[in-house]
Amino acid sequence: MGKTAAVYYEKDAYGTGGERLLGRQAAGEGFLKGLVKYGQADFLFCLSKTEKDFKAFCDQINPWAKAPRKVAWLPAHDLQGIAKAGTLYRPDPDVSSLVWQRRFYDQRAYSVCGVTHTIASKAMQRVMGELLLAPVQPWDAVICTSNAVKQAYEKIFDNWGDYLSQRVGGKPFAPLKLPVIPLGIDCNAFPQGELAEKSRKSVRDQLGAGPDDIVVLFVGRLIFYAKGHPIPMYLALERAAQTTGKKIYLVQAGWFENPKEEVAFRKAPANFAPSVNHIFLDGRLPDVRTHVWAGADIFVSLSDNIQETFGLTPIEAMANGLPLVVTEWDGYRESVRHGVEGFKIPTCIPPAGSGLDIAEKYLVDQLNYSMFIAHPCLATMVDVDACADAFVQLIEQPELRRQMGENGRRRAREVYDWKNVIASYERLWEELADLRASATEVAPCQPGRDPHPLCADPYNLFSHYAPMQLTAGTSLKTGTSFSPTLLKALREDWMGNFGEDMRLPAATVDALLIQIGTKEPQSAEALLQALKAGKHALPSEAHFYRTLGYLLKFNLLALAD
């Protein structure tokens, strides 16, 4: 089972059909599709909170399966089932609660694997910080989609670890793995060959672009502080239009967060790029997302915000044979090679310490998240001169466009196609399985101590509230209120029967009452052994002792001492 994982499924994390199309959703849907199409394991495991979610999972993956796949549902509490899968995959980095949950079962039972997306919010940074305190193991992992993300994790671990060292002594560490595996795309999802040529003609006809005109394409959310501020792009394109004399179309395919953003985006071109023809398309439409690439000559994405971590759209552009003009920023620094698949435009940010007041205001909610990331965006330089020069070179040299486009197409297939990325995931899951068998366990559970110190067994944490506790030696007898009528009334009363699933099954309770009613007072241990000898349903000793407490509560049983 080393090559497989149970997929933690919540529909929102794996779908692109909603009104708000986010990068994490596109990445989640792509991953799931890639796993179904290219995964080598015999079984697909789905872990979800409800059976309805499992049905949604099956409905989503069925169209992608090349052949019928064995699919198994694991309820969210089925830790034994997760152990059969070997690894639990969560589509975000918030794995702390999952490793704490595993600690109640067996820390070696399975691995937990998450993946990063946006990491700039204080909520997400707390998630990252919790990994220094949570019981993560060497056989767990949080996949970083770029080295830029991995470095951010290491900075947070270092800074938070230093603080904890000052506060309590000793610098903690997170023993989990931080492998770098990029997001992927399905290169075959876009029109190829003759179909691509037909798409190109159709798109350009709709745009009104002639054969010698230049179409520059941006794909992504149209939001200045969370993707790329458009004005540097406008300035560079205006200069390129003036220099080359070419008719240039800028197509921005995406969606607006709110009406104010839309007004600003549609108004700005007249002031900053009046010589360029500006067209906005709804990038949430599947037909647009599939075919718009074919109509373009150049792809541009001048990312300048701290909430980006990887960037899928440049990879999609490469898969469609488009040369790129992108910023030298976060994940773009790794995915695009300057002068090979396109041009990387230099960026520059203020020195460390320049944002302490911004962070403080964000901490106490004087700034919301949008404003928090907007301020760094407005202070991040994108080299407009270099950008304009890159556009001019690509506009004036069709052969350069063609060669860079072919380089990108090849790189997308060799590095970023889901077929190859899923293979990297499966190699990681196999490595984690090997580590489960051999690596030293970190912070093993101690006898008598709760698995989660801050979510303790209530019968342990509050044991001092009562003067007595049930033990194996506690002597029990039939209570003075016992009668079949009372037992029946309790079972039919909502308050009286609350928590039935946390106690022994009714048939086992009946057997227990018969056992205790036929003899002198008996110890709890003797009753337990009698139930075992009679092969009655006994989910756990915890169920047994909770049932004793319940029967004592309503005087169906009584303490003999």
Secondary structure as the mmCIF struct_conf table of DSSP 4:
data_model
#
loop_
_struct_conf.conf_type_id
_struct_conf.id
_struct_conf.beg_label_comp_id
_struct_conf.beg_label_asym_id
_struct_conf.beg_label_seq_id
_struct_conf.end_label_comp_id
_struct_conf.end_label_asym_id
_struct_conf.end_label_seq_id
TURN_TY1_P TURN_TY1_P1 GLY A 2 LYS A 3
STRN STRN1 ALA A 6 TYR A 8
HELX_RH_3T_P HELX_RH_3T_P1 LYS A 11 TYR A 14
BEND BEND1 GLY A 18 ARG A 20
HELX_RH_AL_P HELX_RH_AL_P1 GLY A 23 TYR A 38
BEND BEND2 ASP A 42 ASP A 42
STRN STRN2 PHE A 43 SER A 48
BEND BEND3 LYS A 49 THR A 50
HELX_RH_AL_P HELX_RH_AL_P2 GLU A 51 ILE A 61
HELX_RH_3T_P HELX_RH_3T_P2 ASN A 62 TRP A 64
BEND BEND4 LYS A 66 ALA A 67
STRN STRN3 LYS A 70 PRO A 75
TURN_TY1_P TURN_TY1_P2 ALA A 76 HIS A 77
HELX_RH_AL_P HELX_RH_AL_P3 LEU A 79 ALA A 85
BEND BEND5 GLY A 86 GLY A 86
STRN STRN4 THR A 87 TYR A 89
BEND BEND6 PRO A 91 PRO A 93
HELX_RH_AL_P HELX_RH_AL_P4 SER A 96 ARG A 103
TURN_TY1_P TURN_TY1_P3 PHE A 104 TYR A 105
TURN_TY1_P TURN_TY1_P4 GLN A 107 ARG A 108
BEND BEND7 ALA A 109 ALA A 109
STRN STRN5 SER A 111 VAL A 115
BEND BEND8 SER A 121 SER A 121
HELX_RH_AL_P HELX_RH_AL_P5 LYS A 122 GLU A 130
TURN_TY1_P TURN_TY1_P5 LEU A 131 LEU A 133
BEND BEND9 ALA A 134 ALA A 134
TURN_TY1_P TURN_TY1_P6 PRO A 138 TRP A 139
STRN STRN6 ALA A 141 ILE A 143
STRN STRN7 CYS A 144 CYS A 144
BEND BEND10 THR A 145 SER A 146
HELX_RH_AL_P HELX_RH_AL_P6 ASN A 147 VAL A 168
BEND BEND11 GLY A 169 GLY A 170
BEND BEND12 LEU A 176 LEU A 176
STRN STRN8 LYS A 177 LYS A 177
STRN STRN9 VAL A 180 VAL A 180
STRN STRN10 ILE A 185 ILE A 185
HELX_RH_3T_P HELX_RH_3T_P3 CYS A 187 ALA A 189
BEND BEND13 PHE A 190 PHE A 190
HELX_RH_AL_P HELX_RH_AL_P7 GLY A 193 LEU A 207
TURN_TY1_P TURN_TY1_P7 GLY A 208 GLY A 208
TURN_TY1_P TURN_TY1_P8 PRO A 211 ASP A 212
BEND BEND14 ASP A 213 ASP A 213
STRN STRN11 ILE A 214 VAL A 219
BEND BEND15 GLY A 220 GLY A 220
STRN STRN12 LEU A 222 LEU A 222
TURN_TY1_P TURN_TY1_P9 PHE A 224 LYS A 227
HELX_RH_AL_P HELX_RH_AL_P8 PRO A 230 THR A 244
STRN STRN13 ILE A 248 GLY A 254
STRN STRN14 PHE A 256 PHE A 256
BEND BEND16 GLU A 257 ASN A 258
HELX_RH_AL_P HELX_RH_AL_P9 PRO A 259 PHE A 272
TURN_TY1_P TURN_TY1_P10 PRO A 274 SER A 275
BEND BEND17 VAL A 276 VAL A 276
STRN STRN15 ASN A 277 ASP A 282
TURN_TY1_P TURN_TY1_P11 GLY A 283 ARG A 284
BEND BEND18 LEU A 285 LEU A 285
HELX_RH_AL_P HELX_RH_AL_P10 PRO A 286 HIS A 291
HELX_RH_3T_P HELX_RH_3T_P4 VAL A 292 GLY A 295
BEND BEND19 ASP A 297 ASP A 297
STRN STRN16 ILE A 298 SER A 301
TURN_TY1_P TURN_TY1_P12 ILE A 306 GLN A 307
BEND BEND20 THR A 309 PHE A 310
BEND BEND21 LEU A 312 LEU A 312
HELX_RH_AL_P HELX_RH_AL_P11 THR A 313 ALA A 319
TURN_TY1_P TURN_TY1_P13 ASN A 320 GLY A 321
STRN STRN17 LEU A 324 THR A 327
BEND BEND22 GLU A 328 GLU A 328
TURN_TY1_P TURN_TY1_P14 ASP A 330 GLY A 331
HELX_RH_AL_P HELX_RH_AL_P12 TYR A 332 SER A 335
BEND BEND23 VAL A 336 VAL A 336
STRN STRN18 HIS A 338 HIS A 338
TURN_TY1_P TURN_TY1_P15 GLY A 339 GLU A 341
STRN STRN19 GLY A 342 ILE A 345
HELX_LH_PP_P HELX_LH_PP_P1 PRO A 346 PRO A 346
STRN STRN20 THR A 347 CYS A 348
HELX_LH_PP_P HELX_LH_PP_P2 PRO A 350 PRO A 351
TURN_TY1_P TURN_TY1_P16 ALA A 352 GLY A 355
HELX_RH_AL_P HELX_RH_AL_P13 LEU A 356 LEU A 363
TURN_TY1_P TURN_TY1_P17 VAL A 364 ASP A 365
BEND BEND24 GLN A 366 LEU A 367
HELX_RH_AL_P HELX_RH_AL_P14 TYR A 369 LEU A 378
TURN_TY1_P TURN_TY1_P18 ALA A 379 ALA A 379
STRN STRN21 MET A 381 VAL A 382
HELX_RH_AL_P HELX_RH_AL_P15 VAL A 384 GLU A 396
HELX_RH_AL_P HELX_RH_AL_P16 PRO A 398 ARG A 411
HELX_RH_PI_P HELX_RH_PI_P1 ALA A 412 TYR A 416
STRN STRN22 ASP A 417 ASP A 417
HELX_RH_AL_P HELX_RH_AL_P17 TRP A 418 SER A 438
BEND BEND25 ALA A 439 ALA A 439
HELX_LH_PP_P HELX_LH_PP_P3 THR A 440 GLU A 441
BEND BEND26 VAL A 442 ALA A 443
HELX_LH_PP_P HELX_LH_PP_P4 PRO A 444 GLN A 446
TURN_TY1_P TURN_TY1_P19 PRO A 447 GLY A 448
BEND BEND27 ARG A 449 ARG A 449
BEND BEND28 PRO A 451 HIS A 452
TURN_TY1_P TURN_TY1_P20 PRO A 453 LEU A 454
BEND BEND29 CYS A 455 CYS A 455
HELX_RH_AL_P HELX_RH_AL_P18 PRO A 458 LEU A 461
TURN_TY1_P TURN_TY1_P21 PHE A 462 PHE A 462
HELX_RH_3T_P HELX_RH_3T_P5 SER A 463 TYR A 465
BEND BEND30 ALA A 466 PRO A 467
TURN_TY1_P TURN_TY1_P22 ALA A 472 GLY A 473
STRN STRN23 SER A 475 THR A 478
TURN_TY1_P TURN_TY1_P23 THR A 480 SER A 481
HELX_RH_AL_P HELX_RH_AL_P19 PRO A 484 GLU A 492
BEND BEND31 ASP A 493 ASP A 493
HELX_RH_AL_P HELX_RH_AL_P20 TRP A 494 ASN A 497
TURN_TY1_P TURN_TY1_P24 PHE A 498 GLY A 499
HELX_RH_3T_P HELX_RH_3T_P6 GLU A 500 MET A 502
BEND BEND32 ARG A 503 ARG A 503
HELX_RH_AL_P HELX_RH_AL_P21 ALA A 506 GLY A 517
TURN_TY1_P TURN_TY1_P25 THR A 518 THR A 518
BEND BEND33 LYS A 519 GLU A 520
STRN STRN24 GLN A 522 SER A 523
HELX_RH_AL_P HELX_RH_AL_P22 ALA A 524 ALA A 533
TURN_TY1_P TURN_TY1_P26 GLY A 534 LYS A 535
HELX_RH_AL_P HELX_RH_AL_P23 GLU A 541 LYS A 553
TURN_TY1_P TURN_TY1_P27 PHE A 554 ASN A 555
BEND BEND34 LEU A 556 LEU A 556
STRN STRN25 LEU A 557 LEU A 559
#
